[in-house]
Amino acid sequence: MTYQILVVDDEPDIEMLISQKFRREIRQQEYVFTFVGDGAQAYEKVTAAIESEAAIEVVLTDINMPVMDGLELIGKLNTLAEPPKTVVVSAYGDMDKIRAAMNNGAFDFLTKPLNFQDLVMTLEKTLKAVTEQKVQRARLEQAQVQLIQSEKMSLLGQMLAGVAHELNNPVHILAGN
């Protein structure tokens, strides 16, 4: 399975660092990274991906960026029907920023400078949650289909019982006479 990951950061070196760290996964097409420089571009990418049914599973976002910051981006993403999991990656490691990100719906939080071992573990944990969510959604859809089918069969049975009753009434009246 190929995971779509959107990286939102206004630092130019972040693309090179992530591309080098995950070059094996990129080459094997496990991960497809897309890089944008601000929250507004990220929101456009996510909504365009939803419209084209090529969902972005994870968004790695900085907090301080031009145009739209990471906290505002998380708030807007969480208004979508199926928002991607968001991991905040920021130089601000203070508890207020962490709390604000988590309260806005972030899945996890990492601090800069990036510890790539932490990034790998966080990304794996996030993608595992994404996969479990997809499995649960598929089970729910399957249960809904089964429920609809059983309801249809129940209605069909009631209708056939009513038709059989209507057919039996005149037959009994004629037989009685």
N, C-alpha and C positions, 0 to 999 in steps of 0.2 A: 504494500500500500504506500502511496506517495502522500506525504503531508505538506500542505501549503502553509508557509510561515511568513508573516509580514513583519518586517523589522522597521520600526519608526524611530529615527534618530537623526538629528541635524549634524552629528559629527561625521565627517567624511571617512575617517579611519575604521569606523565600525563595520562597514560593508566588507572591507578587505580582511579584517580580523575574523569575522564570522565565516566568510567564504573559505579562508584558510583552515580554520578549525574544523569545519564540517565538509571538507572537500571530498572525503570518501563517501559520505552519505549523499552528497549532491551528485557525485559521479554515478552512484548506484541508484539514483532517482528515488531515494527514500524521503529526502527533503527537497522542497523547492522554495528557495528564499526569494522574496521580493523586498526591495529596499525603497523607502520614501523618506523625505526630510521633514515632514510635519504632520500633525494630526488631521488636518483638512484633506491632504492627499491620501492619508491612510483610510479615512472614512469613505472617500470616493472609491478607493480600491475594494474595500470590503463590500460596499453596496453593489458595485459592478460585478463582483464575484458571485454574490447572492443571486443577482438577476441572471447571470449566465450559468448558474447551478454548478460553479466551480468553487465551492466554499473554502474560505481561509480558516484553518483550524485554530491557529495560534497567532496572537499579535504580541510581539515584544516591543514595548514602547518606553521611550524616555519620558520624563515628566516635563522638564523645561524645554520648550521648542517654540519656534516662531509660528504665527498664524493661529494654531490651536494646540494647547498643551496636552500632555498625556492624561491628566485627570479629566479634562473636558472630553477627550476622545473616548475614554472608558465610559463616561456617562452617556454619550451618544450611541456607542456600540450596544450598550445594554438596553436601549429602546428597541433594538431590532428583534424580530421574532426568534431567531436562533443566533445569538451573538457568539463570536469566537471567544475562546479562552484568552485572557489577557494577562501577560506577565510584565510588570513594571521593572525596568532596568534604569536605575538613576544614581547619580552621584550623591543625592540627598538620602542619607541613611538614617535621618532622625525619625523618631517615632511618629511625629505629626504627619509627615509625608507618607510613611508606611500605612498608618491608620487611615488617612484620607484615601489612599489608593485601594486598600482593602474594603473600606466602606462604600466606595464607588463601584465595587464589583470585580476588582482584580483577582485573578486566581492565585498569583504569587508575586513576590517582590525580590529583586536582586539589586545589589549595590555595585557601583563602579568604583574603582577599576574592576572589570569583570574577572572573576575567578572562573575559568572555563570549565573546571570540574563541576562547580556549582551550576553553571549554565546548562551543561549536559544533563545533569541529574534533574534539574527543574524542567527542562524541555521533555525529558523522558516521562517524568511524572505527569506533566500536563497532557502530553499526547496519549498516555494511558487513560487519563480521565476522559479525553475526547473520544477514544475508542469505546470505552465503557458506556458513555452517553449515547453513541451511535447504536450500540448493541441494544441498550434499553429502549431507544426510540423505535428500532426495528421490531422488538418484541411487543411494544405497545401498539404499533400499527397492525401487527399480525393479530393481536387480541381483538382489536377493533374490527378487523375484517371478519374474524370468526364470530363475533357478537352480532354483526350485521347479518351474516349468513344464517345464524341460528334464529334470529328474529324473523327473517324472511321465511324460513321453514315453518316456524310457529304460525305465522299469518297464513301461509298456504294450507297448513293443516286445519286451521279454523275455518277457512273458506271452503275447503273440501267437505268438512263435516256439515257445514250449513247447506251446501248443495245436496249432499246425500240426504239430509233431513227433508229438504223441500221435495226431493224426488220420492222419498218413502211416504210422505203424507198422502198424496193422491192415490198411490198404489194401495195403501191401507184402507182408504175410503172406498175405493172400487171393490176391493176384496171383501170388505164388510157388507157391501150392498149385494 
